[in-house]
Amino acid sequence: MARASGDERPDCCGARPGAGPAGLVLANILQAAGVESIVLERRGRVQVEQRARAGFLAPDSVAILREHGLAAGLDARGHTHDRCEFRSAAGRIDLRYSELGGGRIHTVYPQQALVTDLIAEYLSRGGTVHFDTAVERIEGVHGDRPAVVARDGEGRELRFTGDYLAGCDGARGISRTVVPARVASCDHGITWLALLAQAPPAAESVIYGVHARGFAGHMPRTAEVTRYYLQCDPSTDPEQWSEQQIWSELARRLDAPGTPALITGPIIERGLVRLRSQILDPIQAGRLFLVGDAVTSISPSAAKGANLAITGAELLAHGLIDAVRRGDETALQRYSRQHLPRIRRAQEFSHWMIDLLHPPVGTGPDNAYRSELQQARLHNLAVSTAHQDVFADNYVGI
Ligand SMILES: Cc1cc2nc3c(=O)[nH]c(=O)nc-3n(C[C@H](O)[C@H](O)[C@H](O)COP(=O)(O)OP(=O)(O)OC[C@H]3O[C@@H](n4cnc5c(N)ncnc54)[C@H](O)[C@@H]3O)c2cc1C
C-alpha cells in the first residue's frame, strides 16, 4: 500500500483510468470487497453522465449488476426487450427471441443512466473519482509498484501508485498503448450517422432496415427517446443533414407495408460511428490489466461493447480481490485466457451482423456475389428455426 508523499496519492489496489461502464463496475465491486482503488476520468462528471451510447444489456450483464447491488436504477426504469425485426426488399422477419434459443432477453437501459447510477453508488461506497483528470503516462507495469501520471483540470501533475492498474480508458485511451499486444483489426469501410431523436420509438422492437441505399436502424431507448442509425458516406458532415433529410431517409430505408410510420421529433444528438473492430492479445502487461473497449473495439451492430465491458470488469474484479486480499494471483493469471474467447465470439457475431445488414462496400468485382450471400443469410433467418435459435443465442449472449 503506497503512502501519500509529495504529489503521490494513497492507493491500495491501484488507479484506473476511465469512468465508463468497465471502470465503474470494477471500482464498485472492488470497493464492496474492501479493496480500495481510485478512478481517474479525463472528462467532467456531467459530460460522462450525459454521454448517450449503449442501451441493450444482456442477461449476463444484468445478473452481474444485480449480484453486486448495482441494478436498482435499471430494475426501476429499464424495460425488457425480446423482439427484433429485419425489413428488406424480401419482406419482414419478426423474431421474438424470448421464444428462440435459450429464451433470453435484453434489458434496455441507457448507458448514461447506468453510468450515473454507478458513479453515485461508488461514491456512496466511499470510492474516489478524479474527474477532469487525464492520464498522461503509465510507468513500471512490470515492477511491484506501477504508477499512473495524470494531469488535473488545473494543470497539476498527479502521480498515483498501486499494486495493480486496470486500463478502462476505452478504445482511444493510453492503457492499451502500454501493452505490447498483437492487434487483430478490421476496418469494415462502413460509417453510420448515429442519431438520438427526442421522439418515441415507432415500434417496441429494434428494427434493422436492410436497404439497397444502406443500412438504417431503429433502437428504442426510452418512451421519449429513440436511437437511429443511417449508413452514410464516410466523408459525410453530420451537420449537413437537415432534420427533414434525416427523417425522409430513415423512412425510406425502414418503411414496410402495413407498418406504422416513424414518429418524428427533434434530433438531439448526431455523430459518426466508423465501424472498426479490434482484438488485443494478450490483454495484460505485468500489473496492468485492460478491460472493456480498451481490449476490444467492436461495432455497435450487435450491441456487445458495454456487455463485454461489464462481464470483463467482473472477471477482473474477482482476480484482483483474490490477489490483493489473499495474495493469490491464480485468477488474475487466467484473466486473458478466460475473457478472450468471449471477446472473439462477440466479434464473430458482430462481423456476421455487419455482413447481414449492409450492402457490399465499394465497387469490388465480387459485390454481386456478396449481395447474393446477404440475401441467403436473410432467407435463412426467415425460414430456418435452427438459424433463428443460433441467432438468438448469439444476439443476447456474451
Ligand atoms: C453510438 C453507440 C452505440 C452503442 N450501443 C451499444 C449497445 O446498444 N450495447 C452495447 O453493449 N454497446 C454499445 N456501444 C458500445 C459501448 O458504448 C462501449 O462498448 C462501452 O462504452 C465501453 O465501455 P468502457 O468503459 O470500456 O469504455 P468507455 O465507455 O469509452 O469509457 C472509457 C472512459 O475512459 C475515459 N478516458 C479515456 N482516456 C483517458 C485518459 N487518458 N485518462 C483518463 N480517462 C480517460 C473516457 O473519457 C471514458 O469516460 C455503443 C457505442 C456507441 C458509440
The ligand as an SDF file (V2000), in Angstrom:
LIG
                    3D

 53 58  0  0  0  0  0  0  0  0999 V2000
  -23.3920    5.0700  -30.7250 C   0  0  0  0  0  0  0  0  0  0  0  0
  -23.0120    3.8800  -29.9000 C   0  0  0  0  0  0  0  0  0  0  0  0
  -23.9970    2.9440  -29.5460 C   0  0  0  0  0  0  0  0  0  0  0  0
  -23.6430    1.8180  -28.7900 C   0  0  0  0  0  0  0  0  0  0  0  0
  -24.6180    0.9110  -28.4770 N   0  0  0  0  0  0  0  0  0  0  0  0
  -24.2910   -0.1660  -27.7120 C   0  0  0  0  0  0  0  0  0  0  0  0
  -25.3130   -1.0960  -27.2420 C   0  0  0  0  0  0  0  0  0  0  0  0
  -26.5270   -0.9530  -27.5100 O   0  0  0  0  0  0  0  0  0  0  0  0
  -24.9140   -2.1470  -26.4510 N   0  0  0  0  0  0  0  0  0  0  0  0
  -23.6040   -2.3270  -26.0960 C   0  0  0  0  0  0  0  0  0  0  0  0
  -23.2830   -3.3140  -25.3820 O   0  0  0  0  0  0  0  0  0  0  0  0
  -22.6280   -1.4530  -26.5080 N   0  0  0  0  0  0  0  0  0  0  0  0
  -22.9370   -0.3820  -27.2790 C   0  0  0  0  0  0  0  0  0  0  0  0
  -21.9740    0.5270  -27.6200 N   0  0  0  0  0  0  0  0  0  0  0  0
  -20.6040    0.3250  -27.1420 C   0  0  0  0  0  0  0  0  0  0  0  0
  -20.4420    0.7890  -25.7000 C   0  0  0  0  0  0  0  0  0  0  0  0
  -20.9090    2.1040  -25.5370 O   0  0  0  0  0  0  0  0  0  0  0  0
  -18.9650    0.7030  -25.3050 C   0  0  0  0  0  0  0  0  0  0  0  0
  -18.5080   -0.5860  -25.6190 O   0  0  0  0  0  0  0  0  0  0  0  0
  -18.7850    0.9740  -23.8000 C   0  0  0  0  0  0  0  0  0  0  0  0
  -18.9220    2.3500  -23.5210 O   0  0  0  0  0  0  0  0  0  0  0  0
  -17.3880    0.5140  -23.3470 C   0  0  0  0  0  0  0  0  0  0  0  0
  -17.2130    0.8520  -22.0010 O   0  0  0  0  0  0  0  0  0  0  0  0
  -15.7660    1.1900  -21.4440 P   0  0  0  0  0  0  0  0  0  0  0  0
  -15.9590    1.5130  -20.0100 O   0  0  0  0  0  0  0  0  0  0  0  0
  -14.8270    0.1210  -21.8250 O   0  0  0  0  0  0  0  0  0  0  0  0
  -15.2750    2.4640  -22.2650 O   0  0  0  0  0  0  0  0  0  0  0  0
  -15.8640    3.9310  -22.3100 P   0  0  0  0  0  0  0  0  0  0  0  0
  -17.3160    3.9450  -22.0600 O   0  0  0  0  0  0  0  0  0  0  0  0
  -15.3480    4.5190  -23.5840 O   0  0  0  0  0  0  0  0  0  0  0  0
  -15.1690    4.6430  -21.0730 O   0  0  0  0  0  0  0  0  0  0  0  0
  -13.7930    4.9650  -21.0810 C   0  0  0  0  0  0  0  0  0  0  0  0
  -13.6000    6.2240  -20.2580 C   0  0  0  0  0  0  0  0  0  0  0  0
  -12.1960    6.5000  -20.1680 O   0  0  0  0  0  0  0  0  0  0  0  0
  -12.0170    7.8920  -20.2750 C   0  0  0  0  0  0  0  0  0  0  0  0
  -10.6330    8.1290  -20.7130 N   0  0  0  0  0  0  0  0  0  0  0  0
  -10.0970    7.9080  -21.9420 C   0  0  0  0  0  0  0  0  0  0  0  0
   -8.8140    8.2290  -21.9570 N   0  0  0  0  0  0  0  0  0  0  0  0
   -8.4910    8.6570  -20.7040 C   0  0  0  0  0  0  0  0  0  0  0  0
   -7.3090    9.1340  -20.0960 C   0  0  0  0  0  0  0  0  0  0  0  0
   -6.1740    9.2510  -20.7860 N   0  0  0  0  0  0  0  0  0  0  0  0
   -7.3480    9.4970  -18.7950 N   0  0  0  0  0  0  0  0  0  0  0  0
   -8.4960    9.3990  -18.0700 C   0  0  0  0  0  0  0  0  0  0  0  0
   -9.6610    8.9480  -18.6060 N   0  0  0  0  0  0  0  0  0  0  0  0
   -9.6490    8.5830  -19.9090 C   0  0  0  0  0  0  0  0  0  0  0  0
  -13.0720    8.3370  -21.2650 C   0  0  0  0  0  0  0  0  0  0  0  0
  -13.3670    9.7120  -21.1400 O   0  0  0  0  0  0  0  0  0  0  0  0
  -14.2510    7.4490  -20.8720 C   0  0  0  0  0  0  0  0  0  0  0  0
  -15.0850    8.0640  -19.9270 O   0  0  0  0  0  0  0  0  0  0  0  0
  -22.3020    1.6550  -28.3710 C   0  0  0  0  0  0  0  0  0  0  0  0
  -21.3150    2.6010  -28.7110 C   0  0  0  0  0  0  0  0  0  0  0  0
  -21.6730    3.7070  -29.4650 C   0  0  0  0  0  0  0  0  0  0  0  0
  -20.6050    4.7210  -29.8110 C   0  0  0  0  0  0  0  0  0  0  0  0
  1  2  1  0
  2  3  1  0
  2 52  2  0
  3  4  2  0
  4  5  1  0
  4 50  1  0
  5  6  2  0
  6  7  1  0
  6 13  1  0
  7  8  2  0
  7  9  1  0
  9 10  1  0
 10 11  2  0
 10 12  1  0
 12 13  2  0
 13 14  1  0
 14 15  1  0
 14 50  1  0
 15 16  1  0
 16 17  1  0
 16 18  1  0
 18 19  1  0
 18 20  1  0
 20 21  1  0
 20 22  1  0
 22 23  1  0
 23 24  1  0
 24 25  2  0
 24 26  1  0
 24 27  1  0
 27 28  1  0
 28 29  2  0
 28 30  1  0
 28 31  1  0
 31 32  1  0
 32 33  1  0
 33 34  1  0
 33 48  1  0
 34 35  1  0
 35 36  1  0
 35 46  1  0
 36 37  1  0
 36 45  1  0
 37 38  2  0
 38 39  1  0
 39 40  1  0
 39 45  2  0
 40 41  1  0
 40 42  2  0
 42 43  1  0
 43 44  2  0
 44 45  1  0
 46 47  1  0
 46 48  1  0
 48 49  1  0
 50 51  2  0
 51 52  1  0
 52 53  1  0
M  END
$$$$
